[in-house]
Amino acid sequence: MAVPRALAPYVSSLTTYDVDLGGPGVHRGLPSTSLTFVLPVDAPLQVSWVGRSQTRTSGWSSVSGLHTEAAEIHHDGTQRGVQLALTTAGARALLGVGAAELSGELLDLTEVSPCLRHLPEQLAEEPDEQRWAALVGRELTAALARHGESRPRAAVGRALAGLTRGARVQDVAAEVGYSRRHLATLVRAECGLTPKELQRVGRFERSRRLVGTTPLGEVAVRCGYADQAHLTREWVALAGCPPSTWLREEFPFLQDSGVDDGAG
C-alpha cells in the first residue's frame, strides 16, 4: 500500500490485513531492520518474546524496536488491523522517541507516544477497512508536523545502510571514516543494536525473502553465509527455528516444502 510522500523516509511499509488462519495459534514475528508498529482491530494483540511467557502483553497497539530474537503473536484464528514498518529515523519523527530506546521492547502506543493514543479507537470506529491506511497516514503526518523531521547524521545513515546490506563492520567503519569503536557507539545510540547485530539481522532479513523460493545452499551464498549449515544456525539463533520449521508454520498448505536445512 502506498505510503504518503511526507512519510516515505520514515515508513518502510504500511499494510492493512484481514486474515483467517483457520483456528487459534501462534504467529512468529521475526527480527528485521525496521521497527514494527501494529494496530489490531476487533481483538487485542497478544505478543511475547519466544520462550519468555512472562513478557506477554495484550493491547490495542504494539510498538517494538529492533531486536535479535523472535516474537510470538497469539491469535484466535482471525486477525484484522494495520501494520507498519518504521525506519529508525521514523521512531523519533513519528513517535517522538529514539529507536534505541525501543530496542528489544514490546510496548503499548500509550507508553511510547501518548499523543497518538486515540489512534486505536479511531480505527475501531471506522467500519470501512479501505479507509484504515488513509486514517493512519493522516494521523502520522500530523505527528510528523508536531515532532519535526529527524534524520541521523549523514555518516551514520550510510553506516546503517551498509550494515543492513551485509557489509563487513570494518569496511563500513573505513568507508565513513570512524574507528570500529566509535562506529559501534554511534550505531547503538541510533538503533539500539551493535553494528554486528545489525549486520546479522540485515543478512537474516535478506535470506527470509528467498527462503521457500530458492534452494537453501544458494540462499546461503547469495546472502553471505559461510555455508548452508551456517545459515541454519543463524535462523535458529534469530528466529528460534530452522527455515523448514518457519515455512511449515507460515505456509501449512505446502505439504512438502522441499527444504532440507542441512544442519546435520
ROSE-62082 format. One record per atom (N, C-alpha, C): residue in one letter; x, y, z. Coordinates in steps of 0.001 Angstrom, whole numbers, padded with zeros to 6 digits, always signed. Layout:
# residues N
AXYZ;...
This chain:
# residues 264
M+000851-001194+000000;M+000000+000000+000000;M+000891+001249+000000;A+000532+002212-000820;A+001369+003402-000970;A+001462+004181+000337;V+002675+004608+000651;V+002929+005420+001840;V+002877+006884+001427;P+002190+007742+002184;P+002172+009169+001845;P+003594+009705+001666;R+003780+010574+000688;R+005117+011048+000346;R+005861+011641+001535;A+005166+012394+002370;A+005822+013019+003523;A+006360+011990+004502;L+005758+010791+004503;L+006158+009747+005459;L+007189+008783+004887;A+007489+008894+003603;A+008351+007921+002934;A+009707+007702+003618;P+010371+008747+004154;P+011651+008487+004824;P+011505+007755+006153;Y+010293+007638+006641;Y+010071+007134+007993;Y+009246+005858+008062;V+008499+005554+007014;V+007647+004363+006985;V+008061+003497+005796;S+008608+002316+006084;S+009034+001408+005011;S+007851+000726+004358;S+006831+000424+005145;S+005627-000195+004594;S+004447+000078+005503;L+003263+000125+004903;L+002008+000330+005625;L+001006-000647+005018;T+000561-001621+005817;T-000265-002708+005302;T-001510-002899+006158;T-002666-003008+005518;T-003864-003430+006230;T-003989-004938+006036;Y-004471-005628+007045;Y-004581-007083+006947;Y-005921-007556+007499;D-006424-008606+006890;D-007653-009274+007296;D-007476-010731+006914;V-007056-011549+007869;V-006686-012928+007556;V-007458-013905+008434;D-007807-015028+007822;D-008427-016142+008533;D-007407-017264+008589;L-006937-017572+009777;L-005869-018548+009956;L-006409-019940+010271;G-007717-020093+010243;G-008300-021415+010388;G-008466-021907+011808;G-007987-021180+012768;G-008106-021589+014153;G-007050-020921+015002;P-007207-021003+016330;P-006246-020365+017236;P-004831-020883+017008;G-003865-020025+017243;G-002483-020442+017080;G-001518-019329+017431;V-000289-019499+016976;V+000778-018542+017257;V+001517-018237+015965;H+001676-016962+015690;H+002437-016498+014530;H+003797-016010+015016;R+004833-016311+014256;R+006195-015943+014645;R+006568-014600+014023;G+006906-013620+014859;G+007377-012328+014378;G+008894-012313+014351;L+009471-012188+013178;L+010919-012347+013021;L+011661-011016+013114;P+012927-011072+013511;P+013744-009854+013556;P+013834-009201+012177;S+013899-007876+012163;S+014058-007153+010908;S+014817-005865+011185;T+015155-005161+010124;T+015889-003910+010273;T+014937-002721+010400;S+013637-002991+010522;S+012639-001949+010737;S+011963-002151+012090;L+011441-001087+012653;L+010632-001196+013855;L+009226-001610+013443;T+008548-002338+014300;T+007214-002837+013991;T+006171-002111+014826;F+005144-001611+014143;F+004063-000854+014778;F+002751-001486+014299;V+001999-002084+015223;V+000785-002812+014864;V-000414-002209+015583;L-001500-002049+014844;L-002764-001549+015378;L-003839-002582+015059;P-004138-003497+015987;P-005139-004522+015725;P-006553-003956+015819;V-007481-004600+015136;V-008897-004247+015210;V-009655-005525+015588;D-010716-005386+016347;D-011594-006494+016775;D-011116-007181+018042;A-009828-007448+018161;A-009314-008144+019346;A-007935-007598+019682;P-007597-007491+020964;P-006271-007010+021342;P-005175-007929+020813;L-004019-007353+020570;L-002867-008120+020124;L-002140-008678+021341;Q-001921-009978+021339;Q-001185-010627+022422;Q+000158-011084+021888;V+001219-010537+022444;V+002550-010801+021901;V+003556-010974+023034;S+004540-011832+022798;S+005615-012068+023761;S+006854-012478+022996;W+007999-012461+023661;W+009215-012986+023067;W+009187-014503+023160;V+009691-015180+022155;V+009682-016641+022115;V+010378-017204+023348;G+009677-018131+024018;G+010259-018799+025178;G+010249-017988+026446;R+009653-016776+026396;R+009609-015938+027608;R+008168-015482+027837;S+007369-016386+028390;S+005943-016106+028570;S+005698-014918+029491;Q+006646-014624+030369;Q+006472-013505+031303;Q+006487-012155+030602;T+006909-012137+029321;T+006942-010871+028575;T+005645-010642+027797;R+004698-011532+027916;R+003464-011445+027125;R+002650-010210+027486;T+002267-009460+026458;T+001463-008264+026646;T+000187-008402+025817;S-000820-007646+026179;S-002076-007648+025437;S-002572-006216+025343;G-002840-005753+024126;G-003270-004373+023976;G-003759-004069+022576;W-004287-002861+022413;W-004821-002429+021133;W-003767-001752+020263;S-002520-001871+020658;S-001408-001390+019843;S-000146-002070+020338;S+000840-002155+019464;S+002122-002737+019851;S+003235-002056+019061;V+004248-001602+019778;V+005418-000982+019165;V+006645-001762+019628;S+007409-002266+018699;S+008630-002987+019067;S+009800-002445+018270;G+010910-002228+018981;G+012119-001746+018328;G+012879-002883+017683;L+014069-002597+017178;L+014893-003645+016580;L+015240-004675+017646;H+015310-005930+017224;H+015575-006999+018184;H+016274-008153+017481;T+016879-009024+018258;T+017624-010155+017706;T+017022-011481+018152;E+015738-011469+018478;E+015031-012700+018807;E+013626-012608+018232;A+012978-013756+018111;A+011643-013781+017527;A+010583-013489+018579;A+009464-012972+018099;A+008303-012746+018960;A+007219-013762+018613;E+006306-013967+019544;E+005157-014836+019324;E+003897-013986+019378;I+003104-014049+018320;I+001831-013335+018292;I+000725-014374+018442;H+000023-014318+019541;H-001027-015286+019846;H-002347-014787+019254;H-003067-015662+018555;H-004309-015228+017901;H-005398-016294+018059;D-006647-015861+017830;D-007789-016771+017967;D-008241-017355+016636;G-007478-017115+015604;G-007803-017672+014289;G-008052-016621+013231;T-008396-015418+013636;T-008581-014326+012684;T-007828-013100+013185;Q-007375-012286+012266;Q-006656-011061+012619;Q-007001-009974+011610;R-007295-008790+012130;R-007522-007612+011274;R-006810-006426+011894;G-006323-005547+011044;G-005690-004354+011571;G-004757-003704+010570;V-003860-002900+011094;V-002878-002179+010285;V-001494-002444+010871;Q-000545-002745+010012;Q+000837-002947+010459;Q+001762-002060+009656;L+002687-001418+010373;L+003667-000549+009722;L+005077-000990+010084;A+005978-000803+009153;A+007405-000954+009407;A+008006+000445+009380;L+008622+000841+010487;L+009202+002176+010596;L+010715+002107+010460;T+011291+003092+009816;T+012742+003211+009801;T+013201+003688+011180;T+014484+003598+011437;T+014976+004068+012733;T+014724+005565+012892;A+014824+006303+011800;A+014521+007741+011862;A+013043+007966+012136;G+012201+007043+011685;G+010766+007180+011883;G+010338+007130+013329;A+011105+006439+014164;A+010737+006364+015573;A+010677+007759+016193;R+011713+008548+015981;R+011736+009886+016570;R+010801+010854+015838;A+010755+010759+014514;A+009960+011703+013743;A+008452+011493+013940;L+008019+010238+014106;L+006593+009952+014188;L+006108+009654+015605;L+006971+009014+016398;L+006573+008643+017751;L+007177+009551+018817;G+008203+010301+018421;G+008819+011221+019370;G+009808+010578+020309;V+010297+009376+019974;V+011253+008681+020841;V+012300+008011+019956;G+013541+007988+020416;G+014609+007390+019622;G+014453+005892+019484;A+014863+005362+018333;A+014754+003924+018083;A+015535+003109+019106;A+016663+003639+019568;A+017478+002899+020534;A+016719+002646+021833;E+015840+003573+022208;E+015069+003413+023438;E+014023+002310+023328;L+013680+001932+022108;L+012652+000917+021876;L+013247-000454+021573;S+014553-000537+021434;S+015193-001789+021058;S+014895-002889+022070;G+014437-004036+021573;G+014162-005181+022429;G+012922-005046+023280;E+012099-004047+023004;E+010902-003791+023822;E+009622-004158+023071;L+008602-004533+023847;L+007245-004729+023338;L+006361-003783+024137;L+005961-002677+023521;L+005298-001614+024267;L+003958-001245+023651;D+003079-000720+024489;D+001820-000161+024033;D+002071+001252+023530;L+001284+001682+022560;L+001451+003011+021979;L+001373+004112+023032;T+000519+003944+024040;T+000388+004971+025070;T+001664+005135+025881;E+002476+004067+025958;E+003750+004155+026671;E+004808+004873+025847;V+004633+004864+024546;V+005640+005406+023640;V+005281+006805+023170;S+004049+006973+022711;S+003626+008237+022112;S+002192+008559+022543;P+002013+009140+023718;P+000659+009437+024214;P-000175+010282+023252;C+000468+011101+022437;C-000299+011960+021526;C-001011+011149+020449;L-000641+009866+020269;L-001308+009009+019288;L-002224+007981+019963;R-002480+008156+021241;R-003240+007149+021987;R-004664+006967+021454;H-005182+007961+020737;H-006535+007882+020198;H-006617+007043+018930;L-005465+006693+018335;L-005459+006022+017034;L-006185+004668+017048;P-005951+003789+018037;P-006692+002517+018048;P-008202+002715+018085;E-008673+003662+018857;E-010111+003908+018950;E-010659+004431+017617;Q-009872+005294+016960;Q-010303+005799+015658;Q-010454+004662+014647;L-009521+003733+014668;L-009605+002598+013757;L-010839+001746+014069;A-011062+001508+015351;A-012199+000677+015758;A-013519+001284+015311;E-013570+002609+015216;E-014815+003291+014853;E-014975+003468+013345;E-013953+003056+012580;E-014009+003178+011116;E-014382+001812+010514;P-015632+001644+010051;P-016060+000331+009555;P-015481-000033+008193;D-015036+000946+007442;D-014531+000699+006096;D-013024+000445+006135;E-012654-000808+005966;E-011238-001180+006010;E-010420-000439+004969;Q-011051-000055+003863;Q-010333+000645+002796;Q-009836+002014+003253;R-010396+002524+004330;R-010003+003845+004816;R-008976+003794+005948;W-008668+002599+006414;W-007753+002490+007553;W-006382+003077+007248;A-005832+002718+006094;A-004489+003190+005746;A-004453+004706+005659;A-005478+005285+005039;A-005519+006740+004920;A-005636+007393+006284;L-006422+006791+007172;L-006583+007336+008522;L-005246+007341+009266;V-004560+006200+009233;V-003267+006099+009924;V-002255+007047+009295;G-002228+007100+007968;G-001304+008011+007292;G-001549+009455+007666;R-002816+009838+007764;R-003159+011216+008131;R-002695+011545+009553;E-002909+010614+010479;E-002512+010862+011866;E-000994+010898+012031;L-000294+010056+011290;L+001168+010066+011382;L+001764+011301+010707;T+001129+011769+009670;T+001580+013014+009046;T+001437+014180+010017;A+000345+014188+010784;A+000162+015220+011807;A+001219+015076+012902;A+001549+013821+013266;A+002584+013594+014279;A+003940+014087+013786;L+004223+013896+012496;L+005475+014383+011917;L+005555+015899+012022;A+004444+016567+011783;A+004422+018027+011893;A+004702+018471+013324;R+004238+017681+014288;R+004476+018032+015697;R+005940+017822+016086;H+006491+016683+015666;H+007843+016325+016114;H+008939+016915+015232;G+008636+017142+013965;G+009632+017647+013036;G+010441+016523+012414;E+010994+016785+011246;E+011778+015770+010556;E+013008+015403+011366;S+013386+014137+011260;S+014523+013639+012031;S+015316+012671+011170;R+016572+012958+010960;R+017449+012066+010196;R+018765+011911+010951;P+019367+010718+010913;P+020698+010582+011503;P+021712+011375+010695;R+022836+011730+011311;R+023870+012417+010544;R+024244+011558+009341;A+024698+012187+008282;A+024900+011505+007004;A+025789+010267+007137;A+026889+010395+007879;A+027816+009264+008011;A+027160+008091+008720;V+026358+008375+009729;V+025672+007312+010465;V+024632+006657+009561;G+023914+007466+008783;G+022944+006915+007850;G+023600+005978+006847;R+024769+006363+006330;R+025486+005495+005383;R+025931+004214+006070;A+026362+004345+007323;A+026801+003166+008070;A+025644+002195+008289;L+024489+002720+008674;L+023316+001863+008885;L+022946+001149+007587;A+022963+001883+006479;A+022608+001288+005193;A+023600+000199+004801;G+024883+000459+005006;G+025897-000532+004659;G+025779-001791+005493;L+025591-001624+006793;L+025461-002787+007671;L+024208-003587+007339;T+023131-002885+007027;T+021882-003567+006661;T+022070-004387+005393;R+022884-003881+004470;R+023154-004629+003231;R+024075-005808+003465;G+024708-005883+004645;G+025580-007001+004953;G+027057-006708+004821;A+027436-005445+004640;A+028853-005096+004532;A+029576-005397+005847;R+030845-005723+005764;R+031618-006014+006974;R+031752-004759+007816;V+031757-004958+009138;V+031831-003829+010059;V+033092-003005+009803;Q+034227-003686+009600;Q+035475-002973+009364;Q+035406-002143+008087;D+034785-002686+007055;D+034673-001961+005795;D+033773-000736+005942;V+032683-000889+006681;V+031778+000239+006906;V+032481+001331+007697;A+033219+000947+008736;A+033943+001922+009546;A+034937+002702+008690;A+035640+001982+007815;A+036621+002638+006949;A+035927+003590+005967;E+034783+003166+005441;E+034077+003982+004460;E+033612+005316+005049;V+033129+005283+006295;V+032610+006519+006894;V+033666+007258+007709;G+034865+006659+007821;G+035965+007352+008476;G+035939+007317+009996;Y+035344+006272+010567;Y+035296+006134+012028;Y+036085+004901+012443;S+036562+004907+013674;S+037111+003677+014232;S+035951+002724+014490;R+036237+001429+014604;R+035168+000466+014878;R+034483+000788+016206;R+035271+001231+017164;R+034695+001532+018477;R+033743+002724+018403;H+034166+003770+017690;H+033299+004953+017576;H+032057+004617+016755;L+032240+003820+015704;L+031101+003392+014900;L+030096+002632+015766;A+030592+001738+016608;A+029699+000953+017473;A+028896+001859+018393;T+029548+002881+018928;T+028863+003807+019834;T+027747+004544+019103;L+028043+005036+017906;L+027059+005816+017161;L+025897+004954+016660;V+026215+003754+016167;V+025162+002874+015648;V+024243+002433+016774;R+024826+002076+017894;R+023984+001630+019016;R+023120+002773+019538;A+023669+003978+019554;A+022886+005133+020011;A+021738+005430+019059;E+021915+005097+017775;E+020882+005376+016778;E+019790+004318+016754;C+020171+003025+016830;C+019164+001976+016622;C+019025+000980+017765;G+019979+000976+018708;G+019885+000066+019839;G+020610-001253+019652;L+021104-001526+018434;L+021874-002739+018175;L+023331-002378+017910;T+024218-003315+018142;T+025606-003116+017768;T+025730-003270+016250;P+026811-002772+015648;P+026984-002968+014211;P+026904-004425+013794;K+027512-005316+014557;K+027488-006738+014213;K+026068-007288+014294;E+025323-006902+015298;E+023933-007358+015415;E+023091-006867+014248;L+023271-005599+013877;L+022509-005048+012767;L+022868-005761+011464;Q+024141-006056+011284;Q+024577-006789+010097;Q+023927-008170+010054;R+023907-008872+011190;R+023295-010209+011257;R+021806-010152+010920;V+021110-009172+011496;V+019675-009052+011248;V+019411-008716+009782;G+020224-007834+009206;G+020065-007488+007801;G+020276-008691+006893;R+021287-009480+007181;R+021559-010687+006379;R+020416-011693+006534;F+019931-011859+007770;F+018807-012755+008027;F+017560-012290+007263;E+017323-010985+007283;E+016155-010425+006602;E+016216-010704+005099;R+017386-010576+004528;R+017527-010873+003102;R+017274-012347+002824;S+017770-013204+003705;S+017569-014639+003492;S+016095-015011+003611;R+015370-014350+004485;R+013951-014656+004676;R+013161-014407+003385;R+013568-013404+002618;R+012860-013103+001364;R+013055-014204+000323;L+014115-014991+000476;L+014441-016010-000521;L+014024-017413-000102;V+013966-017648+001203;V+013636-018985+001699;V+012261-019398+001189;G+012185-020609+000665;G+010928-021123+000134;G+010832-021009-001369;T+011640-020140-001956;T+011625-019980-003419;T+012974-020311-004041;T+013998-020426-003191;T+015372-020636-003655;T+016018-021722-002799;P+016778-022647-003387;P+017468-023660-002579;P+018314-023019-001484;L+018315-023623-000293;L+018992-023005+000845;L+020489-022826+000613;G+021096-023735-000108;G+022517-023567-000397;G+022769-022297-001185;E+021888-022017-002147;E+022012-020795-002938;E+021690-019562-002096;V+020688-019683-001218;V+020364-018573-000313;V+021587-018217+000523;A+022265-019241+001041;A+023448-019009+001876;A+024513-018228+001110;V+024766-018622-000125;V+025778-017949-000938;V+025370-016513-001231;R+024133-016333-001653;R+023672-015006-002061;R+023598-014027-000895;C+023403-014544+000319;C+023234-013655+001476;C+024491-013518+002322;G+025554-014201+001945;G+026825-014005+002636;G+027097-014920+003801;Y+026395-016061+003878;Y+026695-017041+004922;Y+027842-017927+004454;A+028563-018493+005415;A+029695-019343+005056;A+029236-020571+004281;D+028110-021138+004684;D+027529-022291+004008;D+026099-022469+004510;Q+025441-023517+004041;Q+024041-023734+004403;Q+023874-024016+005894;A+024817-024736+006472;A+024737-025023+007902;A+024830-023736+008719;H+025672-022805+008264;H+025793-021511+008944;H+024467-020759+008875;L+023823-020767+007700;L+022520-020124+007555;L+021517-020720+008535;T+021476-022045+008645;T+020519-022704+009531;T+020784-022341+010990;R+022057-022299+011374;R+022386-021930+012762;R+021924-020508+013063;E+022107-019604+012117;E+021686-018223+012327;E+020170-018118+012414;W+019455-018916+011621;W+017996-018925+011719;W+017553-019411+013101;V+018163-020443+013593;V+017801-020955+014923;V+018082-019900+015983;A+019199-019177+015835;A+019556-018152+016813;A+018619-016953+016762;L+018237-016521+015563;L+017463-015297+015412;L+015957-015530+015318;A+015554-016619+014678;A+014126-016899+014501;A+013608-017905+015516;G+014515-018607+016172;G+014091-019626+017135;G+013742-020939+016472;C+014019-021065+015167;C+013719-022297+014444;C+014501-022303+013135;P+014692-023478+012524;P+015322-023527+011195;P+014338-023084+010120;P+014825-022798+008921;P+013938-022330+007847;P+012785-023287+007553;S+013014-024600+007601;S+011958-025556+007284;S+010797-025445+008256;T+011077-025223+009526;T+010007-025077+010518;T+009216-023807+010255;W+009908-022723+009955;W+009217-021458+009670;W+008294-021609+008461;L+008760-022294+007420;L+007919-022489+006241;L+006670-023294+006575;R+006812-024337+007394;R+005643-025132+007774;R+004656-024313+008587;E+005178-023408+009436;E+004304-022556+010244;E+003589-021517+009392;E+004317-020897+008485;E+003763-019799+007699;E+002911-020286+006535;F+003275-021436+005967;F+002587-021937+004779;F+002205-023401+004974;P+001298-023673+005923;P+000956-025063+006245;P+000328-025825+005089;F-000189-025097+004092;F-000805-025763+002946;F+000232-026412+002045;L+001508-026046+002244;L+002571-026700+001488;L+002939-027994+002207;Q+002466-029120+001693;Q+002666-030392+002374;Q+004138-030762+002443;D+004860-030405+001425;D+006300-030715+001391;D+007008-029545+000747;S+007674-028743+001546;S+008326-027544+001026;S+009584-027883+000229;G+010085-029106+000418;G+011309-029485-000285;G+012547-028850+000314;V+012419-028263+001498;V+013552-027595+002123;V+014248-028548+003074;D+015511-028736+002874;D+016344-029528+003777;D+017318-028566+004431;D+017212-028412+005762;D+018032-027419+006438;D+019529-027729+006363;G+019885-028965+006209;G+021285-029306+006033;G+022155-029018+007218;A+021576-029048+008423;A+022355-028755+009619;A+022985-029982+010211;G+022627-031137+009683;G+023146-032371+010286;G+024430-032726+009705;
